[in-house]
Amino acid sequence: MLGSFGEGSYIEPPFQANWGKNTYFGKNVYANFGLSLVDDTKIEIQDEAMIGPNVTLCTATHPLSPELRLKKAQSNLPVSIEKNVWLGAGTIVLPGVTIGENSVIGAGSLVTKDIPPNVLAYGTPCKVIKALP
């Protein structure tokens, strides 16, 4: 069903994906219940990532133009969750976002832009709060 699923990885049901085949799990990834993947293009979840309950990773978006939406226009940008990232419960990651290695995203965050490695970030929109040791 998925593009790849690394050894030791686990998804707690229920789980939803548009395609599945566009999502790649590294090793020892844990995804809690309610993971939703809008994987119209590539989603990469690297080794040792932890995903809290009710997280959405979204690669698809639609134009602001009403005329283009009437034509069902859509664009897709990949999402990358790097090694040892922890996504807190209810996090939403929007198209084109990369979350850097070892970073923690606080519960309920809306991640609209890239997050660098080794930071704590949270909020709506998600912002870097502090560097991690």
N, CA, C and O atoms as a Tinker XYZ file with bonds, in Angstrom:
   532  protein
     1  N      0.811000   -1.195000    0.000000    73     2
     2  CA     0.000000    0.000000    0.000000    64     1     3
     3  C      0.857000    1.263000    0.000000    63     2     4     5
     4  O      0.517000    2.226000   -0.688000    81     3
     5  N      1.962000    1.288000    0.754000    73     3     6
     6  CA     2.828000    2.469000    0.828000    64     5     7
     7  C      4.002000    2.329000   -0.138000    63     6     8     9
     8  O      4.330000    1.227000   -0.579000    81     7
     9  N      4.638000    3.474000   -0.465000    73     7    10
    10  CA     5.820000    3.452000   -1.317000    64     9    11
    11  C      6.932000    2.622000   -0.706000    63    10    12    13
    12  O      7.596000    1.854000   -1.401000    81    11
    13  N      7.136000    2.777000    0.606000    73    11    14
    14  CA     8.037000    1.922000    1.379000    64    13    15
    15  C      7.637000    2.018000    2.840000    63    14    16    17
    16  O      7.020000    2.990000    3.275000    81    15
    17  N      8.006000    0.983000    3.587000    73    15    18
    18  CA     7.664000    0.915000    5.004000    64    17    19
    19  C      8.829000    0.259000    5.720000    63    18    20    21
    20  O      9.004000   -0.958000    5.654000    81    19
    21  N      9.639000    1.081000    6.416000    73    19    22
    22  CA    10.861000    0.608000    7.038000    64    21    23
    23  C     10.642000   -0.369000    8.178000    63    22    24    25
    24  O      9.597000   -0.387000    8.829000    81    23
    25  N     11.658000   -1.172000    8.394000    73    23    26
    26  CA    11.654000   -2.165000    9.464000    64    25    27
    27  C     11.382000   -1.496000   10.807000    63    26    28    29
    28  O     11.941000   -0.441000   11.108000    81    27
    29  N     10.525000   -2.112000   11.609000    73    27    30
    30  CA    10.223000   -1.617000   12.945000    64    29    31
    31  C      9.218000   -0.479000   12.985000    63    30    32    33
    32  O      8.906000    0.024000   14.064000    81    31
    33  N      8.704000   -0.062000   11.834000    73    31    34
    34  CA     7.719000    1.024000   11.802000    64    33    35
    35  C      6.332000    0.486000   12.126000    63    34    36    37
    36  O      6.054000   -0.700000   11.947000    81    35
    37  N      5.460000    1.379000   12.609000    73    35    38
    38  CA     4.121000    0.962000   13.024000    64    37    39
    39  C      3.141000    2.113000   12.836000    63    38    40    41
    40  O      3.444000    3.262000   13.158000    81    39
    41  N      1.973000    1.792000   12.314000    73    39    42
    42  CA     0.877000    2.755000   12.195000    64    41    43
    43  C     -0.294000    2.239000   13.010000    63    42    44    45
    44  O     -0.796000    1.141000   12.767000    81    43
    45  N     -0.728000    3.035000   13.977000    73    43    46
    46  CA    -1.889000    2.703000   14.803000    64    45    47
    47  C     -3.156000    3.047000   14.009000    63    46    48    49
    48  O     -3.292000    4.183000   13.555000    81    47
    49  N     -4.080000    2.109000   13.832000    73    47    50
    50  CA    -5.300000    2.448000   13.106000    64    49    51
    51  C     -6.218000    3.334000   13.955000    63    50    52    53
    52  O     -6.126000    3.320000   15.183000    81    51
    53  N     -7.106000    4.105000   13.307000    73    51    54
    54  CA    -7.324000    4.160000   11.868000    64    53    55
    55  C     -6.298000    5.043000   11.174000    63    54    56    57
    56  O     -5.676000    5.917000   11.778000    81    55
    57  N     -6.147000    4.782000    9.889000    73    55    58
    58  CA    -5.163000    5.439000    9.033000    64    57    59
    59  C     -5.812000    5.714000    7.684000    63    58    60    61
    60  O     -6.542000    4.870000    7.163000    81    59
    61  N     -5.549000    6.900000    7.110000    73    59    62
    62  CA    -6.123000    7.248000    5.809000    64    61    63
    63  C     -5.046000    7.838000    4.913000    63    62    64    65
    64  O     -4.163000    8.562000    5.372000    81    63
    65  N     -5.135000    7.513000    3.612000    73    63    66
    66  CA    -4.221000    8.089000    2.621000    64    65    67
    67  C     -4.947000    8.206000    1.287000    63    66    68    69
    68  O     -5.761000    7.353000    0.933000    81    67
    69  N     -4.642000    9.276000    0.550000    73    67    70
    70  CA    -5.199000    9.403000   -0.803000    64    69    71
    71  C     -4.715000    8.265000   -1.688000    63    70    72    73
    72  O     -5.503000    7.575000   -2.335000    81    71
    73  N     -3.378000    8.085000   -1.700000    73    71    74
    74  CA    -2.766000    7.111000   -2.588000    64    73    75
    75  C     -1.977000    6.058000   -1.819000    63    74    76    77
    76  O     -2.042000    4.875000   -2.152000    81    75
    77  N     -1.245000    6.466000   -0.812000    73    75    78
    78  CA    -0.393000    5.532000   -0.088000    64    77    79
    79  C      0.930000    5.301000   -0.777000    63    78    80    81
    80  O      1.984000    5.389000   -0.147000    81    79
    81  N      0.889000    5.007000   -2.053000    73    79    82
    82  CA     2.104000    4.680000   -2.814000    64    81    83
    83  C      3.097000    5.834000   -2.885000    63    82    84    85
    84  O      4.264000    5.621000   -3.211000    81    83
    85  N      2.653000    7.049000   -2.586000    73    83    86
    86  CA     3.533000    8.220000   -2.627000    64    85    87
    87  C      4.155000    8.535000   -1.266000    63    86    88    89
    88  O      4.830000    9.553000   -1.111000    81    87
    89  N      3.929000    7.670000   -0.290000    73    87    90
    90  CA     4.439000    7.895000    1.066000    64    89    91
    91  C      5.501000    6.859000    1.400000    63    90    92    93
    92  O      5.331000    5.664000    1.158000    81    91
    93  N      6.612000    7.353000    1.968000    73    91    94
    94  CA     7.779000    6.516000    2.248000    64    93    95
    95  C      8.139000    6.637000    3.721000    63    94    96    97
    96  O      8.525000    7.709000    4.186000    81    95
    97  N      8.012000    5.532000    4.455000    73    95    98
    98  CA     8.346000    5.475000    5.873000    64    97    99
    99  C      9.751000    4.913000    6.029000    63    98   100   101
   100  O     10.090000    3.898000    5.422000    81    99
   101  N     10.575000    5.580000    6.851000    73    99   102
   102  CA    11.878000    5.041000    7.212000    64   101   103
   103  C     11.734000    3.962000    8.279000    63   102   104   105
   104  O     10.650000    3.417000    8.489000    81   103
   105  N     12.836000    3.666000    8.944000    73   103   106
   106  CA    12.859000    2.640000    9.994000    64   105   107
   107  C     12.371000    3.217000   11.315000    63   106   108   109
   108  O     12.607000    4.383000   11.631000    81   107
   109  N     11.682000    2.370000   12.080000    73   107   110
   110  CA    11.268000    2.681000   13.454000    64   109   111
   111  C     10.430000    3.963000   13.561000    63   110   112   113
   112  O     10.555000    4.715000   14.527000    81   111
   113  N      9.591000    4.197000   12.575000    73   111   114
   114  CA     8.642000    5.314000   12.626000    64   113   115
   115  C      7.413000    4.843000   13.381000    63   114   116   117
   116  O      6.916000    3.744000   13.137000    81   115
   117  N      6.919000    5.670000   14.298000    73   115   118
   118  CA     5.675000    5.360000   15.004000    64   117   119
   119  C      4.644000    6.420000   14.664000    63   118   120   121
   120  O      4.886000    7.613000   14.847000    81   119
   121  N      3.499000    5.987000   14.172000    73   119   122
   122  CA     2.389000    6.890000   13.882000    64   121   123
   123  C      1.196000    6.488000   14.733000    63   122   124   125
   124  O      0.687000    5.375000   14.603000    81   123
   125  N      0.751000    7.379000   15.595000    73   123   126
   126  CA    -0.407000    7.122000   16.437000    64   125   127
   127  C     -1.678000    7.163000   15.595000    63   126   128   129
   128  O     -1.621000    7.430000   14.394000    81   127
   129  N     -2.829000    6.898000   16.225000    73   127   130
   130  CA    -4.097000    6.784000   15.499000    64   129   131
   131  C     -4.484000    8.088000   14.808000    63   130   132   133
   132  O     -4.122000    9.179000   15.248000    81   131
   133  N     -5.225000    7.945000   13.721000    73   131   134
   134  CA    -5.781000    9.097000   13.030000    64   133   135
   135  C     -4.844000    9.796000   12.066000    63   134   136   137
   136  O     -5.105000   10.939000   11.691000    81   135
   137  N     -3.754000    9.147000   11.649000    73   135   138
   138  CA    -2.859000    9.768000   10.669000    64   137   139
   139  C     -3.584000    9.880000    9.333000    63   138   140   141
   140  O     -4.124000    8.894000    8.830000    81   139
   141  N     -3.596000   11.088000    8.756000    73   139   142
   142  CA    -4.185000   11.333000    7.439000    64   141   143
   143  C     -3.104000   11.853000    6.504000    63   142   144   145
   144  O     -2.405000   12.818000    6.814000    81   143
   145  N     -2.977000   11.199000    5.357000    73   143   146
   146  CA    -1.970000   11.573000    4.371000    64   145   147
   147  C     -2.655000   11.996000    3.083000    63   146   148   149
   148  O     -3.327000   11.191000    2.438000    81   147
   149  N     -2.489000   13.247000    2.710000    73   147   150
   150  CA    -2.940000   13.719000    1.405000    64   149   151
   151  C     -1.698000   13.649000    0.523000    63   150   152   153
   152  O     -1.006000   14.646000    0.313000    81   151
   153  N     -1.435000   12.457000    0.017000    73   151   154
   154  CA    -0.160000   12.176000   -0.657000    64   153   155
   155  C     -0.309000   12.145000   -2.178000    63   154   156   157
   156  O     -0.023000   11.139000   -2.827000    81   155
   157  N     -0.766000   13.272000   -2.728000    73   155   158
   158  CA    -0.863000   13.384000   -4.177000    64   157   159
   159  C      0.520000   13.469000   -4.819000    63   158   160   161
   160  O      0.662000   13.245000   -6.021000    81   159
   161  N      1.526000   13.789000   -4.033000    73   159   162
   162  CA     2.931000   13.668000   -4.422000    64   161   163
   163  C      3.682000   13.139000   -3.192000    63   162   164   165
   164  O      3.050000   12.735000   -2.216000    81   163
   165  N      4.985000   13.138000   -3.228000    73   163   166
   166  CA     5.808000   12.432000   -2.237000    64   165   167
   167  C      5.716000   13.006000   -0.824000    63   166   168   169
   168  O      5.830000   14.211000   -0.600000    81   167
   169  N      5.503000   12.084000    0.118000    73   167   170
   170  CA     5.674000   12.346000    1.545000    64   169   171
   171  C      6.772000   11.403000    2.023000    63   170   172   173
   172  O      6.686000   10.187000    1.851000    81   171
   173  N      7.809000   11.987000    2.629000    73   171   174
   174  CA     8.906000   11.194000    3.171000    64   173   175
   175  C      8.920000   11.379000    4.682000    63   174   176   177
   176  O      8.970000   12.502000    5.184000    81   175
   177  N      8.875000   10.259000    5.399000    73   175   178
   178  CA     8.957000   10.267000    6.862000    64   177   179
   179  C     10.182000    9.436000    7.211000    63   178   180   181
   180  O     10.173000    8.212000    7.074000    81   179
   181  N     11.229000   10.103000    7.661000    73   179   182
   182  CA    12.512000    9.429000    7.861000    64   181   183
   183  C     12.561000    8.657000    9.185000    63   182   184   185
   184  O     11.640000    8.722000   10.000000    81   183
   185  N     13.656000    7.929000    9.370000    73   183   186
   186  CA    13.863000    7.034000   10.514000    64   185   187
   187  C     13.573000    7.712000   11.853000    63   186   188   189
   188  O     13.863000    8.891000   12.056000    81   187
   189  N     12.996000    6.931000   12.751000    73   187   190
   190  CA    12.803000    7.280000   14.159000    64   189   191
   191  C     11.807000    8.418000   14.399000    63   190   192   193
   192  O     11.717000    8.921000   15.519000    81   191
   193  N     11.065000    8.830000   13.380000    73   191   194
   194  CA    10.062000    9.885000   13.576000    64   193   195
   195  C      8.919000    9.364000   14.449000    63   194   196   197
   196  O      8.580000    8.181000   14.409000    81   195
   197  N      8.337000   10.262000   15.232000    73   195   198
   198  CA     7.172000    9.942000   16.060000    64   197   199
   199  C      6.050000   10.898000   15.664000    63   198   200   201
   200  O      6.244000   12.111000   15.586000    81   199
   201  N      4.874000   10.324000   15.416000    73   199   202
   202  CA     3.733000   11.105000   14.964000    64   201   203
   203  C      2.596000   10.907000   15.952000    63   202   204   205
   204  O      2.123000    9.789000   16.158000    81   203
   205  N      2.165000   12.003000   16.560000    73   203   206
   206  CA     1.078000   11.945000   17.536000    64   205   207
   207  C     -0.263000   11.660000   16.885000    63   206   208   209
   208  O     -0.360000   11.557000   15.662000    81   207
   209  N     -1.308000   11.531000   17.713000    73   207   210
   210  CA    -2.632000   11.250000   17.175000    64   209   211
   211  C     -3.184000   12.406000   16.340000    63   210   212   213
   212  O     -2.905000   13.579000   16.588000    81   211
   213  N     -3.976000   12.022000   15.343000    73   211   214
   214  CA    -4.734000   12.971000   14.518000    64   213   215
   215  C     -3.862000   14.005000   13.810000    63   214   216   217
   216  O     -4.177000   15.195000   13.806000    81   215
   217  N     -2.776000   13.548000   13.220000    73   215   218
   218  CA    -1.870000   14.397000   12.444000    64   217   219
   219  C     -2.247000   14.288000   10.965000    63   218   220   221
   220  O     -2.616000   13.215000   10.487000    81   219
   221  N     -2.148000   15.416000   10.241000    73   219   222
   222  CA    -2.394000   15.455000    8.802000    64   221   223
   223  C     -1.151000   15.979000    8.092000    63   222   224   225
   224  O     -0.620000   17.033000    8.443000    81   223
   225  N     -0.694000   15.231000    7.091000    73   223   226
   226  CA     0.397000   15.652000    6.220000    64   225   227
   227  C     -0.207000   15.845000    4.841000    63   226   228   229
   228  O     -0.742000   14.904000    4.255000    81   227
   229  N     -0.123000   17.060000    4.323000    73   227   230
   230  CA    -0.874000   17.435000    3.122000    64   229   231
   231  C      0.058000   17.950000    2.033000    63   230   232   233
   232  O      0.784000   18.921000    2.246000    81   231
   233  N      0.043000   17.299000    0.857000    73   231   234
   234  CA     0.863000   17.745000   -0.269000    64   233   235
   235  C      0.083000   18.537000   -1.305000    63   234   236   237
   236  O      0.690000   19.177000   -2.163000    81   235
   237  N     -1.233000   18.513000   -1.253000    73   235   238
   238  CA    -2.062000   19.122000   -2.295000    64   237   239
   239  C     -2.642000   20.457000   -1.848000    63   238   240   241
   240  O     -2.959000   20.659000   -0.676000    81   239
   241  N     -2.771000   21.363000   -2.814000    73   239   242
   242  CA    -3.401000   22.650000   -2.562000    64   241   243
   243  C     -4.157000   23.081000   -3.815000    63   242   244   245
   244  O     -3.954000   22.530000   -4.897000    81   243
   245  N     -5.013000   24.055000   -3.655000    73   243   246
   246  CA    -5.820000   24.574000   -4.759000    64   245   247
   247  C     -5.580000   26.072000   -4.876000    63   246   248   249
   248  O     -5.188000   26.710000   -3.899000    81   247
   249  N     -5.808000   26.644000   -6.054000    73   247   250
   250  CA    -5.555000   28.067000   -6.257000    64   249   251
   251  C     -6.563000   28.953000   -5.537000    63   250   252   253
   252  O     -7.674000   28.527000   -5.222000    81   251
   253  N     -6.156000   30.186000   -5.284000    73   251   254
   254  CA    -7.069000   31.165000   -4.698000    64   253   255
   255  C     -8.099000   31.642000   -5.717000    63   254   256   257
   256  O     -9.203000   32.036000   -5.341000    81   255
   257  N     -7.756000   31.612000   -6.981000    73   255   258
   258  CA    -8.635000   32.084000   -8.045000    64   257   259
   259  C     -9.913000   31.246000   -8.120000    63   258   260   261
   260  O     -9.837000   30.032000   -8.309000    81   259
   261  N    -11.089000   31.875000   -7.974000    73   259   262
   262  CA   -12.344000   31.124000   -8.084000    64   261   263
   263  C    -12.492000   30.431000   -9.440000    63   262   264   265
   264  O    -13.007000   29.315000   -9.514000    81   263
   265  N    -12.042000   31.091000  -10.510000    73   263   266
   266  CA   -12.167000   30.507000  -11.842000    64   265   267
   267  C    -11.355000   29.219000  -11.964000    63   266   268   269
   268  O    -11.819000   28.233000  -12.536000    81   267
   269  N    -10.147000   29.241000  -11.425000    73   267   270
   270  CA    -9.309000   28.036000  -11.485000    64   269   271
   271  C     -9.860000   26.920000  -10.596000    63   270   272   273
   272  O     -9.781000   25.745000  -10.954000    81   271
   273  N    -10.413000   27.281000   -9.448000    73   271   274
   274  CA   -11.021000   26.255000   -8.593000    64   273   275
   275  C    -12.209000   25.600000   -9.281000    63   274   276   277
   276  O    -12.419000   24.396000   -9.137000    81   275
   277  N    -12.997000   26.384000  -10.034000    73   275   278
   278  CA   -14.113000   25.808000  -10.785000    64   277   279
   279  C    -13.629000   24.780000  -11.804000    63   278   280   281
   280  O    -14.358000   23.856000  -12.165000    81   279
   281  N    -12.386000   24.954000  -12.264000    73   279   282
   282  CA   -11.787000   24.008000  -13.210000    64   281   283
   283  C    -11.089000   22.851000  -12.493000    63   282   284   285
   284  O    -10.447000   22.012000  -13.124000    81   283
   285  N    -11.226000   22.820000  -11.155000    73   283   286
   286  CA   -10.640000   21.753000  -10.323000    64   285   287
   287  C     -9.115000   21.758000  -10.358000    63   286   288   289
   288  O     -8.480000   20.712000  -10.227000    81   287
   289  N     -8.531000   22.948000  -10.537000    73   287   290
   290  CA    -7.067000   23.068000  -10.566000    64   289   291
   291  C     -6.475000   22.686000   -9.212000    63   290   292   293
   292  O     -7.074000   22.933000   -8.165000    81   291
   293  N     -5.307000   22.089000   -9.252000    73   291   294
   294  CA    -4.617000   21.651000   -8.040000    64   293   295
   295  C     -3.123000   21.678000   -8.310000    63   294   296   297
   296  O     -2.680000   21.432000   -9.432000    81   295
   297  N     -2.346000   21.979000   -7.270000    73   295   298
   298  CA    -0.898000   21.823000   -7.361000    64   297   299
   299  C     -0.446000   21.008000   -6.160000    63   298   300   301
   300  O     -1.117000   20.967000   -5.129000    81   299
   301  N      0.700000   20.364000   -6.313000    73   299   302
   302  CA     1.213000   19.467000   -5.277000    64   301   303
   303  C      2.671000   19.775000   -4.995000    63   302   304   305
   304  O      3.463000   19.989000   -5.912000    81   303
   305  N      3.015000   19.796000   -3.715000    73   303   306
   306  CA     4.395000   19.994000   -3.289000    64   305   307
   307  C      4.728000   18.940000   -2.237000    63   306   308   309
   308  O      3.903000   18.662000   -1.367000    81   307
   309  N      5.928000   18.344000   -2.298000    73   307   310
   310  CA     6.277000   17.272000   -1.363000    64   309   311
   311  C      6.415000   17.758000    0.077000    63   310   312   313
   312  O      6.661000   18.936000    0.337000    81   311
   313  N      6.249000   16.821000    0.996000    73   311   314
   314  CA     6.437000   17.050000    2.427000    64   313   315
   315  C      7.531000   16.107000    2.902000    63   314   316   317
   316  O      7.548000   14.930000    2.540000    81   315
   317  N      8.454000   16.634000    3.722000    73   315   318
   318  CA     9.535000   15.809000    4.263000    64   317   319
   319  C      9.614000   15.982000    5.777000    63   318   320   321
   320  O      9.749000   17.093000    6.290000    81   319
   321  N      9.527000   14.857000    6.473000    73   319   322
   322  CA     9.694000   14.808000    7.921000    64   321   323
   323  C     11.028000   14.096000    8.153000    63   322   324   325
   324  O     11.137000   12.893000    7.916000    81   323
   325  N     12.040000   14.829000    8.611000    73   323   326
   326  CA    13.380000   14.260000    8.711000    64   325   327
   327  C     13.545000   13.392000    9.966000    63   326   328   329
   328  O     12.617000   13.249000   10.762000    81   327
   329  N     14.728000   12.822000   10.124000    73   327   330
   330  CA    15.011000   11.846000   11.187000    64   329   331
   331  C     14.727000   12.397000   12.576000    63   330   332   333
   332  O     15.041000   13.544000   12.897000    81   331
   333  N     14.116000   11.527000   13.395000    73   331   334
   334  CA    13.907000   11.775000   14.817000    64   333   335
   335  C     13.043000   13.003000   15.112000    63   334   336   337
   336  O     13.181000   13.627000   16.164000    81   335
   337  N     12.157000   13.345000   14.182000    73   335   338
   338  CA    11.200000   14.432000   14.412000    64   337   339
   339  C     10.035000   13.884000   15.217000    63   338   340   341
   340  O      9.643000   12.730000   15.050000    81   339
   341  N      9.483000   14.715000   16.091000    73   339   342
   342  CA     8.277000   14.385000   16.845000    64   341   343
   343  C      7.217000   15.407000   16.465000    63   342   344   345
   344  O      7.385000   16.606000   16.690000    81   343
   345  N      6.118000   14.917000   15.884000    73   343   346
   346  CA     4.970000   15.757000   15.557000    64   345   347
   347  C      3.909000   15.545000   16.623000    63   346   348   349
   348  O      3.381000   14.442000   16.763000    81   347
   349  N      3.594000   16.595000   17.377000    73   347   350
   350  CA     2.606000   16.492000   18.437000    64   349   351
   351  C      1.196000   16.292000   17.899000    63   350   352   353
   352  O      0.930000   16.507000   16.717000    81   351
   353  N      0.309000   15.881000   18.779000    73   351   354
   354  CA    -1.084000   15.584000   18.435000    64   353   355
   355  C     -1.737000   16.748000   17.695000    63   354   356   357
   356  O     -1.570000   17.911000   18.063000    81   355
   357  N     -2.479000   16.410000   16.651000    73   355   358
   358  CA    -3.252000   17.406000   15.927000    64   357   359
   359  C     -2.463000   18.328000   15.033000    63   358   360   361
   360  O     -3.005000   19.323000   14.553000    81   359
   361  N     -1.205000   18.035000   14.794000    73   359   362
   362  CA    -0.383000   18.859000   13.905000    64   361   363
   363  C     -0.863000   18.713000   12.467000    63   362   364   365
   364  O     -1.227000   17.622000   12.028000    81   363
   365  N     -0.859000   19.832000   11.736000    73   363   366
   366  CA    -1.149000   19.838000   10.306000    64   365   367
   367  C      0.073000   20.410000    9.595000    63   366   368   369
   368  O      0.525000   21.512000    9.905000    81   367
   369  N      0.602000   19.647000    8.637000    73   367   370
   370  CA     1.757000   20.077000    7.851000    64   369   371
   371  C      1.278000   20.330000    6.425000    63   370   372   373
   372  O      0.724000   19.439000    5.780000    81   371
   373  N      1.496000   21.559000    5.936000    73   371   374
   374  CA     1.006000   21.964000    4.619000    64   373   375
   375  C      2.006000   21.648000    3.509000    63   374   376   377
   376  O      3.161000   21.325000    3.787000    81   375
   377  N      1.562000   21.740000    2.237000    73   375   378
   378  CA     2.404000   21.370000    1.099000    64   377   379
   379  C      3.735000   22.122000    1.048000    63   378   380   381
   380  O      3.818000   23.313000    1.350000    81   379
   381  N      4.777000   21.376000    0.650000    73   379   382
   382  CA     6.094000   21.952000    0.435000    64   381   383
   383  C      6.955000   22.108000    1.667000    63   382   384   385
   384  O      8.060000   22.644000    1.580000    81   383
   385  N      6.475000   21.652000    2.820000    73   383   386
   386  CA     7.190000   21.860000    4.084000    64   385   387
   387  C      8.175000   20.721000    4.361000    63   386   388   389
   388  O      7.877000   19.548000    4.139000    81   387
   389  N      9.357000   21.104000    4.853000    73   387   390
   390  CA    10.339000   20.166000    5.403000    64   389   391
   391  C     10.517000   20.495000    6.877000    63   390   392   393
   392  O     10.698000   21.655000    7.247000    81   391
   393  N     10.466000   19.470000    7.714000    73   391   394
   394  CA    10.729000   19.646000    9.141000    64   393   395
   395  C     12.072000   18.987000    9.430000    63   394   396   397
   396  O     12.242000   17.785000    9.227000    81   395
   397  N     13.022000   19.787000    9.906000    73   395   398
   398  CA    14.403000   19.359000   10.079000    64   397   399
   399  C     14.611000   18.336000   11.178000    63   398   400   401
   400  O     13.832000   18.233000   12.126000    81   399
   401  N     15.681000   17.588000   11.019000    73   399   402
   402  CA    16.075000   16.507000   11.914000    64   401   403
   403  C     16.033000   16.933000   13.380000    63   402   404   405
   404  O     16.462000   18.032000   13.732000    81   403
   405  N     15.512000   16.054000   14.221000    73   403   406
   406  CA    15.461000   16.188000   15.681000    64   405   407
   407  C     14.496000   17.261000   16.193000    63   406   408   409
   408  O     14.420000   17.480000   17.402000    81   407
   409  N     13.770000   17.922000   15.322000    73   407   410
   410  CA    12.863000   18.974000   15.773000    64   409   411
   411  C     11.591000   18.401000   16.372000    63   410   412   413
   412  O     11.186000   17.280000   16.065000    81   411
   413  N     10.972000   19.196000   17.234000    73   411   414
   414  CA     9.711000   18.840000   17.894000    64   413   415
   415  C      8.683000   19.893000   17.514000    63   414   416   417
   416  O      8.931000   21.093000   17.638000    81   415
   417  N      7.524000   19.432000   17.049000    73   415   418
   418  CA     6.421000   20.326000   16.706000    64   417   419
   419  C      5.332000   20.124000   17.753000    63   418   420   421
   420  O      4.827000   19.016000   17.932000    81   419
   421  N      4.978000   21.204000   18.439000    73   419   422
   422  CA     4.001000   21.136000   19.516000    64   421   423
   423  C      2.603000   20.811000   19.025000    63   422   424   425
   424  O      2.250000   21.083000   17.877000    81   423
   425  N      1.816000   20.228000   19.910000    73   423   426
   426  CA     0.453000   19.813000   19.597000    64   425   427
   427  C     -0.371000   20.971000   19.048000    63   426   428   429
   428  O     -0.250000   22.110000   19.499000    81   427
   429  N     -1.206000   20.657000   18.072000    73   427   430
   430  CA    -2.127000   21.629000   17.516000    64   429   431
   431  C     -1.510000   22.639000   16.568000    63   430   432   433
   432  O     -2.155000   23.627000   16.218000    81   431
   433  N     -0.286000   22.415000   16.149000    73   431   434
   434  CA     0.402000   23.386000   15.290000    64   433   435
   435  C     -0.036000   23.272000   13.833000    63   434   436   437
   436  O     -0.391000   22.194000   13.357000    81   435
   437  N     -0.003000   24.409000   13.137000    73   435   438
   438  CA    -0.224000   24.484000   11.701000    64   437   439
   439  C      1.106000   24.889000   11.077000    63   438   440   441
   440  O      1.519000   26.044000   11.175000    81   439
   441  N      1.774000   23.928000   10.433000    73   439   442
   442  CA     3.123000   24.152000    9.908000    64   441   443
   443  C      3.009000   24.589000    8.450000    63   442   444   445
   444  O      2.690000   23.788000    7.571000    81   443
   445  N      3.276000   25.873000    8.210000    73   443   446
   446  CA     3.114000   26.470000    6.885000    64   445   447
   447  C      4.435000   26.694000    6.168000    63   446   448   449
   448  O      4.451000   26.917000    4.957000    81   447
   449  N      5.560000   26.638000    6.910000    73   447   450
   450  CA     6.884000   26.903000    6.351000    64   449   451
   451  C      7.878000   25.897000    6.917000    63   450   452   453
   452  O      7.621000   25.258000    7.937000    81   451
   453  N      9.025000   25.765000    6.236000    73   451   454
   454  CA    10.068000   24.857000    6.703000    64   453   455
   455  C     10.472000   25.177000    8.134000    63   454   456   457
   456  O     10.502000   26.334000    8.552000    81   455
   457  N     10.784000   24.105000    8.878000    73   455   458
   458  CA    11.284000   24.222000   10.247000    64   457   459
   459  C     12.711000   23.674000   10.245000    63   458   460   461
   460  O     12.941000   22.571000    9.748000    81   459
   461  N     13.670000   24.422000   10.790000    73   459   462
   462  CA    15.062000   23.950000   10.761000    64   461   463
   463  C     15.281000   22.761000   11.697000    63   462   464   465
   464  O     14.404000   22.430000   12.495000    81   463
   465  N     16.435000   22.124000   11.604000    73   463   466
   466  CA    16.770000   21.027000   12.512000    64   465   467
   467  C     16.938000   21.515000   13.949000    63   466   468   469
   468  O     17.274000   22.675000   14.191000    81   467
   469  N     16.697000   20.602000   14.901000    73   467   470
   470  CA    17.064000   20.787000   16.307000    64   469   471
   471  C     16.384000   21.967000   16.986000    63   470   472   473
   472  O     17.020000   22.720000   17.723000    81   471
   473  N     15.084000   22.125000   16.733000    73   471   474
   474  CA    14.343000   23.203000   17.392000    64   473   475
   475  C     13.014000   22.696000   17.929000    63   474   476   477
   476  O     12.497000   21.670000   17.486000    81   475
   477  N     12.472000   23.432000   18.888000    73   475   478
   478  CA    11.089000   23.284000   19.328000    64   477   479
   479  C     10.300000   24.369000   18.611000    63   478   480   481
   480  O     10.673000   25.541000   18.653000    81   479
   481  N      9.216000   23.985000   17.956000    73   479   482
   482  CA     8.378000   24.942000   17.254000    64   481   483
   483  C      6.923000   24.592000   17.515000    63   482   484   485
   484  O      6.559000   23.419000   17.591000    81   483
   485  N      6.097000   25.619000   17.651000    73   483   486
   486  CA     4.661000   25.372000   17.788000    64   485   487
   487  C      3.882000   26.628000   17.471000    63   486   488   489
   488  O      4.437000   27.721000   17.354000    81   487
   489  N      2.571000   26.442000   17.334000    73   487   490
   490  CA     1.682000   27.562000   17.113000    64   489   491
   491  C      0.960000   27.488000   15.783000    63   490   492   493
   492  O      1.166000   26.590000   14.967000    81   491
   493  N      0.086000   28.500000   15.607000    73   491   494
   494  CA    -0.709000   28.633000   14.394000    64   493   495
   495  C     -0.603000   30.066000   13.914000    63   494   496   497
   496  O     -1.345000   30.922000   14.395000    81   495
   497  N      0.293000   30.359000   12.980000    73   495   498
   498  CA     1.181000   29.428000   12.301000    64   497   499
   499  C      2.347000   29.009000   13.193000    63   498   500   501
   500  O      2.713000   29.706000   14.140000    81   499
   501  N      2.913000   27.862000   12.867000    73   499   502
   502  CA     4.020000   27.312000   13.645000    64   501   503
   503  C      5.256000   28.200000   13.525000    63   502   504   505
   504  O      5.634000   28.621000   12.432000    81   503
   505  N      5.883000   28.479000   14.683000    73   503   506
   506  CA     7.099000   29.299000   14.729000    64   505   507
   507  C      8.125000   28.636000   15.639000    63   506   508   509
   508  O      7.776000   27.944000   16.595000    81   507
   509  N      9.386000   28.859000   15.326000    73   507   510
   510  CA    10.467000   28.342000   16.169000    64   509   511
   511  C     10.423000   29.079000   17.510000    63   510   512   513
   512  O     10.379000   30.308000   17.561000    81   511
   513  N     10.437000   28.295000   18.595000    73   511   514
   514  CA    10.408000   28.827000   19.949000    64   513   515
   515  C     11.812000   28.857000   20.555000    63   514   516   517
   516  O     12.224000   29.844000   21.164000    81   515
   517  N     12.538000   27.744000   20.372000    73   515   518
   518  CA    13.900000   27.703000   20.910000    64   517   519
   519  C     14.680000   26.563000   20.273000    63   518   520   521
   520  O     14.110000   25.621000   19.723000    81   519
   521  N     16.001000   26.679000   20.363000    73   519   522
   522  CA    16.884000   25.608000   19.923000    64   521   523
   523  C     16.859000   24.485000   20.964000    63   522   524   525
   524  O     16.707000   24.732000   22.161000    81   523
   525  N     17.009000   23.267000   20.493000    73   523   526
   526  CA    17.092000   22.129000   21.402000    64   525   527
   527  C     18.553000   21.788000   21.663000    63   526   528   529
   528  O     19.404000   21.981000   20.795000    81   527
   529  N     18.845000   21.278000   22.864000    73   527   530
   530  CA    20.237000   20.933000   23.190000    64   529   531
   531  C     20.755000   19.784000   22.349000    63   530   532
   532  O     21.907000   19.376000   22.504000    81   531
